[in-house]
Amino acid sequence: MPVSERALELAMTAAQAAADKKAQDIVVIDVGDQLYITDAFVIASASNERQVIAIVDAIEEALLNLEEKAKPVRREGERQGRWVLLDYVDIVVHIQHAEEREFYALDKLWKDCPTIPFVDRDMVEADAS
């Protein structure tokens, strides 16, 4: 089943919020056909623990500012700041320190699932000028 409009809105908003905080390697994966508990994963990397937390804060704020506000039903890993998981039911956001991202390789684990294209709006604006 394709990703719902709500999940797509949440995923793109979360991805953009991560990009705004200079997250690296942002990927949105459609896991709906493989998992029945969520539609998509948003995965992003950060170079240090402080940046992981800043990205998480930006994502939570951005999703709260949507017309139909979204709050995570579960949050894990925030104390260590190495891998924070935000569960919004429709999407699950993974913000990982670059070392954790490389070690756990979620991208490879879910490689059979299609990715949903995400383009940072700042890159689009830079290309337009």
N, C-alpha and C positions, 0 to 999 in steps of 0.2 A: 504494500500500500504506500503510495507516495506521501511525502511529508505534508502534514496539514499546514494550512495558511498560518495558523497561530504559531506553530513550531518554527516555520520559516521566518516569521517576523521576529520571534524571540532569538533565534540563532543569528540572524543578520545583525540585529541590534547588539547582541553580546559580542559578536565578532568585531563590529565597528568600535565598540567601547574598548575592547582589547587593543585594537590597532591604534586608537587614540592615545593609549598609554605605552605605545612602542612595543607591544608584544610581537614576538617573532613566530614565523611558521604557523600562521593561523589556518586551521583546516576545519571545515564543516563536513561531517560525514552523515549520510542518511543510513541509519541503522534500523529503521522501522521494519524491514522485512526479516531481520535477524533477531531483534529484540521486541518483545511486546510491551515492555515497560516504558519505552521512550521512542521518539521519532528520530532524534538527531543528537550527535555529539558535536560540541565545539571544543577544539583542542588548540591550545596556544602555549608558547614557551616564554620564559623570562630569564634574564641573566643572573638575577639574585633574588633572595627572599623578599626584600623590600618591594621590588618591582612586582613580584607575584601578588603580594597583598594589595598594592596599588591597582593592579589590573582587576582583581576580584572586586574591590570597592567600586571601581568605575562601572563594571558590569552590573552589579547590584543596583547602583544608582540609575543607570540607563534603563534597566528593565522596570524599575519602580516609576519612572517618568513616562512610560508608555500610557496611552489612553486607557487600555485595559491593563492595569498594574500587574506586575508579576513579582512574587516573592519566592525565594527558594524554600522547598519543603524540607530540604536537608542540606547541611553544609558540613564538609569534613576536611580536616587537614590544615585548618587556618592557623593553628598555633605554631606549627613547624614552618609554614611558609614555603614548603618544597613542592607540594602537590595539593592544590585545593580543588575540591569537587563541589560544584553547586548543582543541586538537583531541582529542576523546575518542572518535573514530570514530563512535559512535552519535549524538553531538551535537557541534556546533562552537559555541564561545562567543566572542562578539565584545564586548569591553569597549572603548568608544571615548570619547575626549575629546569633549565636546559639539560642538566645531567640526568634528571629523572625521566625526562622526555626521551632521551636517547636510550636509557637503560630499559624502560618498560615498553617502549615502541608501540604505543597504542595504534599509531597509524598503520603499522605492519599487521597488527593483530586484526584490524578491521579492514584490511586491504581489499577484500572481496565486496565490500559495500561501496556504493557510488558516493562520490563527493559532490557537494553542492558548491558551485562557484561563489567565491567571495572576493570582491575587489574593494580595497580600502578607498573610501571616497577622496581622501587626500591625494592618492596617486592619480585618480581620475582628474581632479582639479589641476594637479601639477602638469599632467599631459596636455590638458586643454589650454594652458597658458603658454 
